[in-house]
Each structure stands twice: as C-alpha cells, then as structure tokens.
Amino acid sequence: LLLASAALVRLPDAYLLQAAMPSGINALVVAHAYGLDLRVTAGAIAWTTVAAVAGGLIAAAVL
C-alpha cells in the first residue's frame, strides 16, 4: 500500500518528520506511567531525533 500510494501522492518533507513526533510523546507517557527515569527517556528521544534529522538531510542531499 505504501509503494502504491508513493507513486500517486507526494507528501511534503515536513509531514514525514512530524509523523515520528508522536512516538516521542508516547515514550514519555509510558516512562512517566511506569516510574522510569524521564531523563534517560528524554535523552533517547533527543538523540534519535538528531539521528533521524541527520539521516533525512543526508538522504535529501543524495536524492
């Protein structure tokens, strides 16, 4: 379905970045609900966001 829609619909690049944002919020909610360390969770979200943005910039430059 993803491949079929990719041929027909062109999404703005910002939508792809925004699609990953709810997973960071969910991680914080789960960490808070189960009493986990919020600093570690926030750090993991920050580092994975940096990695995703860097990967997106590299992919945009190559493609």
C-alpha positions in Angstrom: 0.0 0.0 0.0 2.9 2.3 0.8 4.5 1.7 -2.6 1.2 2.2 -4.4 0.5 5.5 -2.7 4.0 6.7 -3.1 3.5 6.6 -6.9 0.3 8.7 -6.7 0.7 11.0 -3.7 3.6 13.4 -3.0 3.9 14.3 0.7 5.8 17.4 1.9 9.1 16.6 3.7 7.8 18.2 6.9 5.0 15.6 7.1 7.5 12.8 7.3 9.3 14.5 10.2 6.1 15.2 12.0 4.9 11.6 11.6 7.7 10.5 14.0 6.8 13.0 16.7 4.0 11.0 18.5 6.4 8.2 19.3 8.5 10.6 21.4 5.4 11.7 23.3 4.3 8.0 23.8 7.7 7.2 25.2 7.4 9.9 27.8 3.9 8.9 28.8 4.9 5.3 29.3 8.1 6.3 31.2 6.0 8.5 33.5 3.3 5.9 34.0 5.7 3.2 35.0 8.0 5.4 37.0 11.0 5.1 34.7 13.8 7.6 34.5 12.5 10.6 32.5 16.0 12.0 31.8 17.1 8.8 30.1 13.8 8.7 28.0 14.2 12.4 27.1 17.8 11.8 26.1 16.9 8.9 24.0 14.3 10.9 22.2 16.7 13.8 21.6 19.5 11.6 20.2 17.2 9.6 18.0 15.7 12.8 16.7 19.1 14.2 15.9 20.0 10.9 14.1 16.7 11.0 12.1 17.2 14.6 11.1 20.8 14.0 10.1 19.8 10.9 8.1 17.0 12.9 6.4 19.3 15.7 5.4 21.8 13.2 4.0 19.1 11.4 2.1 17.8 14.7 0.8 21.2 15.7 -0.4 21.9 12.4 -2.1 18.5 12.0 -3.7 
